[in-house]
Amino acid sequence: LMFSKNYFKEFLGILFITVCFFYAIGPLFRDLGPEEVIRHIDTRATYVSGICWLSGKSPYNPDIFKQVWDEKMVNEVWQSKLEKGRVVLPYPPTLGVIAIPLALYSWEAATPLFDVLNVCFLLLTMLFTILLLRDSQPNFLILSFGIGLSLIFQLPYTTAVFVVGQNSFIATAGCLGAVYFAQRRQFWRAALFILLASIKPHVSICTLVYLLITSRSWRLLGWSALIVGLTSLVVLTLGRDYNPLPEMLDSMGYYRAN
């Protein structure tokens, strides 16, 4: 009888998580308004930056970025930023980890691929959440409702990821993966997830700083600096721009203003 009760609670928990997951990714499958939804606004910037790097150009140069945008985003519906004179890239060079593989495909193929990628990172976020909470050994049904409700509460954030095409799930999964592997003293694996988290620092910076301080490990700091630094150097070398900081700061100022 006890086994039957536990099995039923686990079934309810898994069912609730599954329902909440499909509710969270609903924006992929439903119309959000009376007019046609303009999707993948931010994905355009990621894709164009990948094209720039593959072409040996720097996406941090606003003139180059606009030129490549004009060439690849022909007849695009989202042109308001272009009409203001420039488009900017408010991401660090580690974005190349995602942008360069996407740029190997056509824009029509890259958009559904990016949707699939975001679903995978959402699942990875859920997985690491379960693994990190598992050590506290809560009731499985309570744990399931906690994870499921968190998916519902972050629905506006989830909608922005799938509709606008943001990189937030990648950064979130990177943070949770880094914490998970750092707790197990697997520092090079943690550093790989820190690399993913660094793609969107305004989402991950507080978590990463806290992790690096509380881990009290020079090995984690060393592996992270090596992997993030080497990746950034390779991407910047592709764009032939070794000091994009002035352009990045200028881009962030323009990004906040608009």
Secondary structure, 3 states (H helix, E strand, C coil): CHHHHHHHHHHHHHHHHHHHHHHHCHHHCCCCCCCCCCCCHHHHHHHHHHHHHHCCCCCCCHHHHHHHHHHHCCCCCCCHHHHCCCCCCCCCHHHHHHHHHHHCCCHHHHHHHHHHHHHHHHHHHHHHHHHHHHCCCCCHHHHHHHHHHHHHHCHHHHHHHHHHCCCHHHHHHHHHHHHHHHHCCCHHHHHHHHHHHCCCHHHHHHHHHHHHHHHCCHHHHHHHHHHHHHHHHHHHHHHCCCCCHHHHHHHHHHHHHC
